[in-house]
Amino acid sequence: MRAIGTIPHDRITITIFSMNDKYQIQFEAGPMIQTYKLRHDEINGLEGIKKMVDEQFLENILTRFNEMYLFLKQAKENIK
């Protein structure tokens, strides 16, 4: 797997990888990661991925990160 690009964002790290005829779009926020996989033939390379990751997509990503944070927080509280 090799990194082929990034998408700048002020709150999360977005890295695009290529491996075995698939792209992996990785979103990182603190201890959490979301990864989405696409076949190379599904999208037009790095530029296509950048178009796909628009404001609405990022808003959904951030919402999911918030949900993940709350799930993790609750799980940690349950073990105390």
N, CA and C of each residue as an Amber inpcrd file, in Angstrom:
protein
   240
   0.8570000  -1.1630000   0.0000000   0.0000000   0.0000000   0.0000000
   0.9020000   1.2230000   0.0000000   0.5640000   2.1630000  -0.8520000
   1.3690000   3.3870000  -0.8920000   0.4530000   4.6080000  -0.9020000
   0.8610000   5.6260000  -0.1960000   0.1120000   6.8760000  -0.1650000
   0.3020000   7.5850000  -1.5000000  -0.7970000   8.0160000  -2.0930000
  -0.7090000   8.7220000  -3.3740000  -1.1570000  10.1680000  -3.2740000
  -1.6890000  10.5530000  -2.1070000  -2.1010000  11.9380000  -1.9710000
  -2.8020000  12.2070000  -0.6590000  -3.0350000  13.4820000  -0.4200000
  -3.7650000  13.9200000   0.7580000  -4.7820000  14.9710000   0.3360000
  -5.7460000  15.1810000   1.1990000  -6.7100000  16.2590000   1.0150000
  -6.6270000  17.1180000   2.2720000  -6.2800000  18.3820000   2.1350000
  -6.1460000  19.2290000   3.3230000  -7.4920000  19.4620000   4.0150000
  -7.4530000  19.4310000   5.3320000  -8.6330000  19.7330000   6.1310000
  -8.1540000  20.2260000   7.4880000  -8.8820000  21.1580000   8.0910000
  -8.4240000  21.7490000   9.3380000  -8.7090000  20.8960000  10.5740000
  -9.5980000  19.8850000  10.4810000  -9.9450000  19.1070000  11.6690000
  -9.5650000  17.6300000  11.5870000  -9.3580000  17.1180000  10.3940000
  -9.0360000  15.7020000  10.2390000  -7.9130000  15.5290000   9.2220000
  -7.2510000  14.3860000   9.2960000  -6.2160000  14.0430000   8.3260000
  -6.8390000  13.1190000   7.2860000  -6.6800000  13.4650000   6.0200000
  -7.2460000  12.6670000   4.9340000  -6.1060000  12.2050000   4.0410000
  -5.9340000  10.8910000   3.9350000  -4.8660000  10.3080000   3.1330000
  -5.4670000   9.3140000   2.1540000  -4.9910000   9.3430000   0.9120000
  -5.4460000   8.4090000  -0.1200000  -4.3220000   7.4340000  -0.4170000
  -4.6610000   6.1570000  -0.3490000  -3.7180000   5.0800000  -0.6140000
  -4.1540000   4.3160000  -1.8570000  -3.2130000   3.6480000  -2.4910000
  -3.4970000   2.7560000  -3.6130000  -2.8620000   1.4070000  -3.3180000
  -3.6700000   0.3390000  -3.5210000  -3.1640000  -1.0040000  -3.2860000
  -4.0800000  -2.0130000  -3.9710000  -3.4940000  -2.9340000  -4.7230000
  -4.2390000  -4.0400000  -5.3310000  -5.4840000  -3.5860000  -6.0900000
  -5.3180000  -2.6470000  -6.9950000  -6.4140000  -2.1420000  -7.8160000
  -7.5380000  -1.4910000  -7.0140000  -7.2170000  -0.9990000  -5.8200000
  -8.2010000  -0.2910000  -4.9950000  -7.5670000   0.9580000  -4.4140000
  -8.4210000   1.9600000  -4.2500000  -8.0460000   3.1460000  -3.5030000
  -8.6200000   2.9940000  -2.1050000  -7.8940000   3.4530000  -1.1150000
  -8.3980000   3.5390000   0.2370000  -8.3180000   4.9970000   0.6590000
  -9.4640000   5.5360000   1.0550000  -9.5130000   6.9060000   1.5400000
  -9.6060000   6.8090000   3.0540000  -8.5820000   7.3120000   3.7340000
  -8.5060000   7.1790000   5.1860000  -8.6840000   8.5360000   5.8390000
  -9.6170000   8.6010000   6.7720000  -9.9060000   9.8020000   7.5400000
  -9.5000000   9.5310000   8.9870000  -8.6860000  10.4090000   9.5740000
  -8.2190000  10.2160000  10.9420000  -8.5850000  11.4260000  11.7960000
  -9.1090000  11.1260000  12.9790000  -9.4010000  12.1620000  13.9720000
  -9.1020000  11.5680000  15.3360000  -8.0630000  12.0610000  15.9880000
  -7.6830000  11.5250000  17.2910000  -7.4180000  10.0290000  17.1990000
  -8.0420000   9.2330000  18.0820000  -7.7960000   7.7910000  18.0930000
  -8.6740000   7.0080000  17.1130000  -9.4170000   7.7140000  16.2750000
 -10.3900000   7.0540000  15.4000000 -10.0050000   7.1830000  13.9340000
 -10.3290000   6.1370000  13.1780000 -10.0530000   6.1080000  11.7370000
 -11.2880000   5.5750000  11.0160000 -11.6210000   6.2170000   9.9120000
 -12.6320000   5.6970000   8.9880000 -11.9240000   5.4530000   7.6600000
 -12.1900000   4.3030000   7.0550000 -11.5770000   3.9800000   5.7720000
 -12.6500000   3.5570000   4.7910000 -12.5680000   4.0840000   3.5870000
 -13.4860000   3.7340000   2.5150000 -12.6630000   3.2110000   1.3490000
 -13.1170000   2.1060000   0.7620000 -12.3870000   1.4930000  -0.3500000
 -13.1950000   1.6180000  -1.6340000 -12.4750000   1.9080000  -2.7070000
 -13.0720000   2.0070000  -4.0480000 -12.1680000   1.2910000  -5.0350000
 -12.7700000   0.5690000  -5.9530000 -11.9720000  -0.0330000  -7.0310000
 -11.4690000   1.0790000  -7.9580000 -10.3180000   0.8760000  -8.5450000
  -9.7530000   1.8800000  -9.4530000 -10.7150000   2.2140000 -10.5930000
 -11.4770000   1.2280000 -11.0600000 -12.3820000   1.4820000 -12.1810000
 -13.6760000   2.1830000 -11.7690000 -13.8670000   2.4340000 -10.4700000
 -15.0720000   3.1220000  -9.9940000 -14.9420000   4.6360000 -10.0110000
 -13.7110000   5.1340000 -10.0600000 -13.4980000   6.5730000  -9.9060000
 -12.2870000   6.9960000 -10.7280000 -12.2630000   8.2430000 -11.1240000
 -11.2060000   8.7580000 -11.9780000 -10.0180000   9.2580000 -11.1620000
  -9.2960000   8.3390000 -10.5490000  -8.0510000   8.6670000  -9.8630000
  -8.1870000   9.6430000  -8.7200000  -7.0740000  10.2680000  -8.3870000
  -6.9990000  11.1880000  -7.2630000  -7.9440000  12.3740000  -7.4420000
  -8.0370000  12.8810000  -8.6470000  -8.9360000  14.0230000  -8.8940000
 -10.3930000  13.6360000  -8.6760000 -10.7720000  12.4370000  -9.0890000
 -12.1320000  11.9610000  -8.8570000 -12.4320000  11.8060000  -7.3780000
 -11.4600000  11.3130000  -6.6290000 -11.6340000  11.1650000  -5.1850000
 -11.8040000  12.5270000  -4.5370000 -10.9980000  13.4940000  -4.9490000
 -11.1090000  14.8440000  -4.3870000 -12.4760000  15.4550000  -4.6790000
 -13.0440000  15.1690000  -5.8370000 -14.3880000  15.6590000  -6.1520000
 -15.4370000  14.9540000  -5.2970000 -15.2410000  13.6640000  -5.0430000
 -16.1880000  12.8920000  -4.2590000 -16.2240000  13.3760000  -2.8060000
 -15.0590000  13.7420000  -2.2680000 -14.9630000  14.1670000  -0.8760000
 -15.3180000  15.6570000  -0.7990000 -16.6030000  15.9230000  -0.9990000
 -17.0820000  17.3060000  -0.9840000 -17.5470000  17.6820000   0.4260000
 -18.1150000  18.8710000   0.5670000 -18.5300000  19.3770000   1.8780000
 -19.5600000  18.4660000   2.5420000 -20.5330000  17.9690000   1.7920000
 -21.5540000  17.0890000   2.3650000 -20.9380000  15.7840000   2.8560000
 -20.0410000  15.2050000   2.0580000 -19.3620000  13.9690000   2.4460000
 -18.5740000  14.2020000   3.7290000 -17.8330000  15.2960000   3.7920000
 -17.0300000  15.6050000   4.9830000 -17.9080000  15.8710000   6.2000000
 -19.0480000  16.5100000   6.0020000 -19.9760000  16.7330000   7.1110000
 -20.4370000  15.3950000   7.6880000 -20.7270000  14.4300000   6.8130000
 -21.1170000  13.0970000   7.2720000 -19.9730000  12.3840000   7.9810000
 -18.7560000  12.5540000   7.4830000 -17.5780000  11.9660000   8.1240000
 -17.4270000  12.5250000   9.5380000 -17.5480000  13.8320000   9.6980000
 -17.4060000  14.4600000  11.0070000 -18.5120000  14.0230000  11.9630000
 -19.7230000  13.8730000  11.4490000 -20.8280000  13.3730000  12.2700000
 -20.5320000  11.9720000  12.7660000 -20.0250000  11.1250000  11.8840000
 -19.6840000   9.7560000  12.2700000 -18.5590000   9.7470000  13.3060000
 -17.5600000  10.6180000  13.1410000 -16.4900000  10.7000000  14.1380000
 -17.0560000  11.0850000  15.5040000 -17.9860000  12.0010000  15.5300000
 -18.6050000  12.3950000  16.7940000 -19.3210000  11.2030000  17.4260000
 -20.0570000  10.4440000  16.6250000 -20.7290000   9.2440000  17.1330000
 -19.7140000   8.2380000  17.6620000 -18.6340000   8.0390000  16.9170000
 -17.5900000   7.1040000  17.3460000 -16.9850000   7.5490000  18.6750000
 -16.7400000   8.8470000  18.8160000 -16.1810000   9.3700000  20.0630000
 -17.1160000   9.0800000  21.2330000 -18.4090000   9.3140000  21.0350000
 -19.3700000   9.0740000  22.1110000 -19.4520000   7.5940000  22.4700000
 -19.4050000   6.7040000  21.4690000 -19.4030000   5.2640000  21.7320000
 -18.1670000   4.8650000  22.5320000 -17.0070000   5.3860000  22.1500000
 -15.7660000   5.0720000  22.8430000 -15.7990000   5.5940000  24.2760000
 -16.2710000   6.8060000  24.4450000 -16.3690000   7.4040000  25.7780000
 -17.2670000   6.5570000  26.6730000 -18.4180000   6.1450000  26.1630000
 -19.3390000   5.3210000  26.9490000 -18.7080000   3.9650000  27.2830000
 -18.0430000   3.3630000  26.3360000 -17.3800000   2.0740000  26.5800000
 -16.3290000   2.1930000  27.6750000 -15.5760000   3.2830000  27.6550000
 -14.5540000   3.5030000  28.7000000 -15.2080000   3.6740000  30.0660000
 -16.3300000   4.3920000  30.1020000 -17.0320000   4.5950000  31.3700000
 -17.5820000   3.2830000  31.9170000 -17.9710000   2.3860000  31.0420000
 -18.5320000   1.1020000  31.4550000 -17.5000000   0.1930000  32.1250000
 -16.2160000   0.4280000  31.9050000 -15.2040000  -0.4530000  32.4940000
 -14.6600000   0.0910000  33.8200000 -15.1320000   1.2310000  34.2330000
 -14.6550000   1.8220000  35.5010000 -15.3600000   1.1950000  36.6880000
